[in-house]
Amino acid sequence: MATVSAEHVLQLLRSEEPSPVLVVHRGRAEVVAESALEESGYRGALRLAGRDELGIADEPEQVSREDAEELARRLNSAVEEMGG
């Protein structure tokens, strides 16, 4: 079962947060500010990637749906490998 969707990837890339990260928390993917991971409500969250780590720094708004789906597949594979 997929945890990360293309919508999550697009939300990460287009977030107005200065340092957004994609996490899996309580079995669901979320995009949050990196600083939120220090809060007790996110204890145990699995940090998957920050926007800058996806390698699409120049124009994230130009990412196609197909590219976002491919990134989501890769991130889901990483989650599965970690046992998530």
FENKAGI-V389123 format. One record per pair of residues at least 24 apart in sequence whose C-alpha atoms are under 6 Angstrom apart, sorted by the first residue. I is the first residue (numbers start at 0). J is the second residue. Records with the same first field share a line. If there is no record, write none. Layout:
I = J ; J
This chain:
2 = 28
3 = 28 ; 71 ; 75
4 = 71
5 = 67 ; 68 ; 71
8 = 67
12 = 50 ; 59
19 = 49
20 = 48 ; 49
21 = 47 ; 48
22 = 46 ; 47
